[in-house]
Amino acid sequence: MADIKDPENTILIELKDGQVVVELMPDVAPEHAARMKELAREGAYDGVVFHRVIDGFMAQTGDVANGNADKDFNLRRAGTGGSSKPDLPAEFSKLPHDRGTIGAARSANPNSANSQFFINFKDNHFLNGQYTVYGRVIEGMEHVDAITRGEPPADPDKMISVKVAADA
């Protein structure tokens, strides 16, 4: 288990191959970090698939409206929704999109992030200043690397459970 310094701002994502530990950055992107914790505490991310996984780029997930493999799932719609909560304003920072960082997925509107997020497989600095970075994987990146590729994958992997470490 990772050396968790701040359990209130640490997310535990259970994947088929093991646990991914994410350290949130509320000092950098407070609204995005708060939203991920809120949705995790509601169980909204449990069962949600990785609907867009591009080798050498990133794995995207978090469509709580259309991406839950355990409830009314339609793979063609996965990635088109968010949550019932309002969209978030961009919280851009100087933090680079390095391997293992968590970025807020959004539409063309910078202020349209909601529940979806992506994990960078490699340094993707061309995204810097365009997408909010609000966390980073501190353990279990090998499990992220093992996520099934595709846009969408024919048989997508899912987040089995997502919890705030303080509650686990």
Backbone bond lengths (Angstrom), bond angles and torsions (degrees), N, CA, C in turn:
res aa  C-N    CA-C-N  psi(-1)  N-CA   C-N-CA  omega(-1)  CA-C   N-CA-C  phi
1 M - - - 1.460 - - 1.527 109.52 -
2 A 1.288 115.25 141.85 1.465 121.40 -179.51 1.516 110.64 -63.54
3 D 1.305 114.55 157.20 1.459 120.85 174.72 1.527 106.80 -81.15
4 I 1.336 115.77 92.88 1.462 121.25 -175.26 1.524 109.26 -84.35
5 K 1.329 114.41 114.09 1.467 120.54 -178.34 1.527 112.08 -84.04
6 D 1.344 116.26 -32.92 1.466 121.50 -175.49 1.532 109.29 -136.10
7 P 1.351 117.14 85.71 1.472 120.15 -176.24 1.532 113.79 -58.21
8 E 1.321 117.95 -27.60 1.462 121.32 -179.92 1.532 111.00 -69.51
9 N 1.317 117.48 -24.48 1.459 121.45 -178.95 1.524 111.90 -117.93
10 T 1.329 115.51 32.44 1.455 122.18 176.77 1.520 108.41 -124.87
11 I 1.329 115.89 132.95 1.461 122.73 -179.17 1.527 108.61 -110.27
12 L 1.328 116.02 135.76 1.461 122.59 177.33 1.531 107.85 -110.16
13 I 1.331 116.19 115.91 1.461 121.78 -179.51 1.523 108.04 -110.46
14 E 1.318 115.94 118.89 1.466 120.80 179.30 1.523 108.76 -92.81
15 L 1.337 115.81 119.87 1.463 122.73 175.71 1.515 108.85 -111.77
16 K 1.335 117.58 171.33 1.471 120.68 -177.48 1.523 112.06 -59.77
17 D 1.327 117.29 -31.26 1.461 121.23 -177.13 1.521 113.82 -94.19
18 G 1.326 118.59 -7.10 1.460 120.62 179.98 1.518 112.25 146.61
19 Q 1.311 115.00 -172.71 1.464 121.89 -173.33 1.529 112.15 -94.09
20 V 1.330 114.39 139.37 1.457 122.52 173.75 1.529 106.57 -111.53
21 V 1.325 116.29 127.67 1.462 121.88 -179.75 1.526 108.28 -106.03
22 V 1.333 116.06 122.54 1.460 122.63 -177.38 1.519 109.29 -115.49
23 E 1.313 115.16 127.16 1.462 121.82 174.80 1.527 107.42 -94.68
24 L 1.335 116.91 116.21 1.461 121.39 177.75 1.526 110.12 -78.21
25 M 1.327 116.23 158.06 1.466 122.19 -178.80 1.524 110.52 -122.04
26 P 1.342 116.87 73.60 1.463 119.37 -177.69 1.531 113.05 -65.69
27 D 1.328 117.14 -21.03 1.460 120.29 177.82 1.529 111.34 -72.44
28 V 1.340 117.03 -22.53 1.464 122.78 -178.34 1.524 111.24 -97.95
29 A 1.328 116.54 -43.51 1.472 122.02 -176.58 1.524 108.91 -139.70
30 P 1.332 116.81 74.97 1.472 120.31 -173.30 1.526 114.88 -60.33
31 E 1.334 118.64 -38.90 1.468 119.48 -177.37 1.528 111.63 -71.63
32 H 1.315 116.91 -38.41 1.467 120.43 178.48 1.531 110.89 -67.40
33 A 1.332 116.75 -43.47 1.464 120.25 178.53 1.530 110.09 -62.38
34 A 1.329 116.75 -43.23 1.468 120.91 180.00 1.526 110.91 -63.61
35 R 1.335 117.93 -40.27 1.463 121.35 -179.87 1.527 110.73 -64.00
36 M 1.339 117.70 -42.85 1.466 119.31 -179.46 1.529 109.95 -63.21
37 K 1.320 117.07 -41.87 1.472 120.10 178.48 1.524 110.92 -65.18
38 E 1.326 117.39 -41.88 1.461 122.05 179.76 1.532 110.60 -60.31
39 L 1.325 116.93 -48.39 1.463 120.53 -179.45 1.530 111.47 -67.96
40 A 1.321 117.25 -37.04 1.470 120.38 176.92 1.523 109.81 -62.73
41 R 1.322 117.06 -44.31 1.468 120.86 -178.74 1.524 112.08 -66.09
42 E 1.327 117.36 -27.32 1.470 121.48 177.19 1.531 111.45 -81.43
43 G 1.336 117.07 -9.44 1.464 120.46 -175.73 1.521 112.36 77.41
44 A 1.326 117.23 11.85 1.467 121.64 -174.76 1.526 113.37 -65.48
45 Y 1.329 117.80 -29.08 1.466 120.78 -178.71 1.534 113.00 -84.91
46 D 1.315 117.82 -14.98 1.468 120.59 -177.97 1.529 109.85 -62.46
47 G 1.332 116.89 126.23 1.453 122.12 178.34 1.525 115.01 86.67
48 V 1.333 118.05 -0.35 1.465 121.16 -177.14 1.536 110.16 -81.45
49 V 1.336 115.23 133.65 1.465 121.58 -175.32 1.531 113.03 -83.35
50 F 1.324 113.36 161.11 1.463 122.02 168.45 1.526 105.06 -88.57
51 H 1.338 116.86 102.38 1.460 122.12 -171.10 1.527 114.17 -90.64
52 R 1.314 117.46 -13.45 1.473 121.31 -178.97 1.524 107.22 -143.83
53 V 1.324 115.78 106.39 1.467 120.92 -175.11 1.524 107.67 -131.14
54 I 1.319 115.50 106.98 1.462 121.58 -174.72 1.524 109.14 -109.24
55 D 1.336 115.31 117.49 1.456 121.46 -179.13 1.527 110.51 -55.26
56 G 1.331 116.42 133.73 1.452 121.24 179.96 1.513 114.04 76.33
57 F 1.336 117.96 6.65 1.465 121.12 -178.84 1.520 110.69 -130.11
58 M 1.343 117.52 -81.30 1.466 119.34 -175.39 1.514 111.39 -163.37
59 A 1.360 114.75 167.84 1.466 124.18 174.56 1.526 107.43 -119.12
60 Q 1.339 116.94 122.94 1.461 121.84 -177.29 1.520 110.67 -110.87
61 T 1.333 115.18 140.75 1.458 123.27 -178.26 1.534 108.88 -153.44
62 G 1.317 116.38 -172.27 1.461 120.65 171.19 1.516 116.68 99.96
63 D 1.346 118.36 6.57 1.463 120.07 176.95 1.526 107.76 -77.81
64 V 1.331 116.52 89.40 1.468 120.46 -175.18 1.531 111.93 -72.73
65 A 1.337 118.01 -19.82 1.463 120.81 179.50 1.531 111.99 -79.72
66 N 1.338 117.75 -42.12 1.463 121.14 -172.00 1.523 114.79 -122.30
67 G 1.319 117.73 -3.64 1.455 119.80 -172.58 1.510 116.13 -107.00
68 N 1.325 118.23 10.01 1.460 119.62 -177.37 1.526 110.02 -82.93
69 A 1.330 116.31 111.68 1.471 122.29 -177.54 1.522 112.20 -64.54
70 D 1.326 117.37 -17.07 1.458 121.61 -176.41 1.532 113.49 -98.62
71 K 1.363 118.16 -4.97 1.465 121.31 -176.62 1.523 110.51 -143.03
72 D 1.301 118.28 116.95 1.475 123.34 173.53 1.525 112.45 43.73
73 F 1.322 117.46 48.06 1.454 121.77 -172.87 1.522 112.63 -81.46
74 N 1.327 115.44 132.96 1.461 122.35 173.59 1.520 106.35 -135.74
75 L 1.322 116.49 107.18 1.460 121.56 -174.53 1.527 112.45 -56.50
76 R 1.337 117.71 -33.10 1.472 120.41 -179.66 1.526 111.95 -67.36
77 R 1.313 117.63 -27.09 1.475 120.98 -178.95 1.523 112.27 -91.18
78 A 1.332 117.42 -17.70 1.465 120.75 -179.37 1.524 109.56 -58.27
79 G 1.321 115.39 129.17 1.453 120.91 -178.78 1.513 113.59 100.94
80 T 1.340 116.76 -5.12 1.466 120.29 -178.11 1.525 112.74 -99.91
81 G 1.332 117.46 -4.47 1.459 119.38 -175.50 1.505 113.94 -125.84
82 G 1.297 114.34 -174.30 1.462 122.41 178.87 1.512 108.65 -141.37
83 S 1.309 115.53 -131.38 1.459 121.00 176.79 1.524 107.51 -119.80
84 S 1.324 115.99 180.00 1.469 120.09 177.65 1.528 111.43 -80.42
85 K 1.310 116.70 -3.14 1.472 121.32 -179.03 1.538 109.97 -83.44
86 P 1.330 116.79 158.50 1.472 118.83 -179.25 1.537 112.01 -66.64
87 D 1.332 115.23 153.07 1.461 120.06 176.23 1.524 109.70 -62.64
88 L 1.328 115.49 158.57 1.457 122.43 -176.97 1.524 111.45 -103.68
89 P 1.324 116.73 145.04 1.466 118.77 173.55 1.531 109.52 -72.26
90 A 1.319 116.81 148.81 1.456 121.35 177.41 1.534 109.71 -58.37
91 E 1.319 115.48 140.96 1.468 121.95 175.64 1.534 106.97 -126.77
92 F 1.333 115.05 62.85 1.453 120.39 -178.17 1.525 110.11 -67.01
93 S 1.320 115.02 148.51 1.466 120.81 179.46 1.517 107.97 -143.73
94 K 1.305 115.10 -176.73 1.471 121.08 177.85 1.529 111.42 -86.45
95 L 1.346 117.32 -1.85 1.462 119.40 -179.93 1.524 109.83 -65.96
96 P 1.329 117.41 130.78 1.462 119.92 179.84 1.533 111.91 -79.28
97 H 1.305 114.88 155.71 1.469 122.17 173.93 1.525 107.70 -81.55
98 D 1.320 116.20 78.29 1.460 122.53 179.30 1.525 110.05 -89.08
99 R 1.314 116.16 166.04 1.458 121.72 175.82 1.526 109.36 -50.86
100 G 1.333 116.55 130.11 1.454 121.85 176.74 1.511 115.14 88.69
101 T 1.327 118.65 -7.27 1.461 118.54 178.01 1.521 109.93 -76.45
102 I 1.334 114.46 154.81 1.463 123.45 179.02 1.519 107.16 -102.99
103 G 1.323 116.07 125.83 1.458 121.21 177.71 1.512 110.54 -117.52
104 A 1.320 115.69 149.95 1.462 121.61 178.06 1.522 109.36 -82.49
105 A 1.330 116.80 120.12 1.461 121.16 175.27 1.525 108.18 -77.67
106 R 1.335 115.24 146.96 1.464 120.33 -177.54 1.511 109.51 -157.38
107 S 1.338 116.14 174.33 1.467 121.20 173.79 1.532 107.58 -85.25
108 A 1.317 117.01 -164.69 1.468 121.30 178.56 1.531 111.66 -62.85
109 N 1.330 117.01 -24.01 1.464 121.67 178.36 1.524 109.14 -77.96
110 P 1.339 118.96 119.31 1.470 120.63 -178.49 1.531 113.87 -59.15
111 N 1.332 117.10 -21.57 1.463 121.35 -178.31 1.525 112.18 -102.13
112 S 1.337 117.24 34.15 1.464 120.66 -176.84 1.526 113.75 -115.53
113 A 1.330 118.24 8.78 1.470 119.58 177.17 1.525 108.79 -64.17
114 N 1.335 115.83 145.88 1.452 119.54 -178.50 1.524 109.56 -139.63
115 S 1.319 117.85 -85.40 1.471 120.97 -178.41 1.521 112.71 -117.64
116 Q 1.338 117.55 -19.85 1.460 120.00 -175.63 1.530 111.63 -77.75
117 F 1.332 113.90 146.82 1.464 119.79 178.12 1.515 109.57 -147.81
118 F 1.313 115.05 166.15 1.462 120.43 177.12 1.519 109.69 -134.13
119 I 1.330 114.15 154.05 1.462 121.99 176.75 1.526 106.45 -115.64
120 N 1.318 116.45 124.34 1.466 121.47 -177.79 1.529 111.14 -74.78
121 F 1.337 116.02 127.32 1.468 121.61 174.69 1.527 111.49 -75.00
122 K 1.329 116.26 -26.75 1.464 120.54 -178.91 1.524 107.99 -146.93
123 D 1.327 116.57 177.28 1.461 119.86 174.98 1.527 108.00 -65.21
124 N 1.319 116.50 122.24 1.466 122.79 -179.70 1.529 108.76 -122.71
125 H 1.318 115.97 64.35 1.457 121.02 -172.73 1.526 113.80 -66.48
126 F 1.336 118.28 -15.32 1.463 120.07 175.57 1.534 111.30 -65.92
127 L 1.340 116.97 -14.53 1.472 121.65 177.23 1.531 112.40 -88.41
128 N 1.319 117.52 -11.27 1.470 121.29 -175.61 1.527 111.21 -55.23
129 G 1.338 115.27 134.78 1.454 121.10 177.64 1.521 114.29 75.78
130 Q 1.348 117.42 1.31 1.461 120.56 -178.91 1.525 113.04 -115.34
131 Y 1.323 116.62 -22.39 1.458 122.91 179.63 1.515 108.22 -133.57
132 T 1.320 116.74 140.93 1.460 122.07 -178.68 1.526 110.55 -70.95
133 V 1.335 115.73 127.05 1.463 122.36 171.67 1.524 106.07 -97.10
134 Y 1.360 116.48 126.87 1.468 116.99 -178.05 1.524 114.04 -138.07
135 G 1.314 116.82 11.79 1.458 119.70 177.24 1.509 110.77 -171.47
136 R 1.347 114.60 173.98 1.462 119.16 176.22 1.520 109.17 -152.79
137 V 1.328 114.78 146.74 1.460 120.95 176.68 1.524 108.01 -73.28
138 I 1.343 116.64 126.04 1.465 119.97 177.73 1.529 111.66 -108.78
139 E 1.333 116.45 -10.70 1.461 121.21 175.36 1.521 108.68 -159.62
140 G 1.343 115.98 142.50 1.456 120.55 174.93 1.513 114.95 93.16
141 M 1.328 118.04 17.07 1.469 119.83 -179.99 1.527 110.93 -61.47
142 E 1.327 117.21 -26.44 1.472 119.29 177.38 1.534 111.09 -63.06
143 H 1.335 116.91 -28.56 1.470 120.93 177.56 1.538 110.54 -74.76
144 V 1.326 116.04 -35.05 1.470 120.06 174.63 1.527 109.13 -64.87
145 D 1.329 116.05 -44.01 1.469 120.54 -179.94 1.528 112.04 -59.59
146 A 1.331 117.84 -24.15 1.472 122.50 -176.89 1.528 113.50 -88.81
147 I 1.341 118.73 -1.92 1.467 121.71 -179.22 1.530 109.50 -63.24
148 T 1.330 116.04 136.59 1.460 123.38 -178.99 1.528 110.85 -61.49
149 R 1.347 115.10 130.80 1.466 122.05 -177.96 1.523 111.47 -82.49
150 G 1.354 114.61 155.47 1.452 121.82 174.72 1.517 111.64 147.24
151 E 1.331 116.14 160.92 1.470 122.33 178.40 1.523 111.12 -132.56
152 P 1.305 120.42 70.94 1.471 128.31 -0.33 1.535 110.86 -89.00
153 P 1.326 115.90 162.51 1.466 118.78 173.34 1.536 109.48 -64.50
154 A 1.322 116.94 145.91 1.469 120.79 179.19 1.528 110.89 -61.46
155 D 1.325 116.71 -37.78 1.465 122.94 178.95 1.528 106.93 -131.22
156 P 1.345 116.91 80.52 1.461 120.09 -170.97 1.531 114.31 -68.29
157 D 1.326 114.87 147.20 1.458 120.90 170.97 1.522 107.99 -75.59
158 K 1.325 115.43 158.15 1.464 119.57 179.20 1.523 110.55 -132.55
159 M 1.326 114.11 162.91 1.457 120.55 171.75 1.530 105.21 -83.17
160 I 1.307 117.46 111.93 1.461 121.34 -178.22 1.529 109.34 -65.81
161 S 1.323 115.73 -47.46 1.472 120.26 174.64 1.515 109.35 -150.79
162 V 1.334 114.56 150.37 1.466 122.58 178.39 1.513 106.60 -133.31
163 K 1.321 116.05 121.52 1.471 120.88 -176.24 1.530 110.75 -135.51
164 V 1.321 115.80 153.27 1.457 121.66 168.82 1.528 105.81 -80.01
165 A 1.324 116.88 130.13 1.470 120.80 -175.82 1.530 112.57 -55.39
166 A 1.324 117.57 -33.94 1.474 121.18 179.49 1.522 111.65 -62.13
167 D 1.328 117.55 -23.08 1.469 122.52 -177.24 1.523 112.18 -99.18
168 A 1.323 117.13 -11.24 1.480 120.74 -173.34 1.508 112.28 -77.24
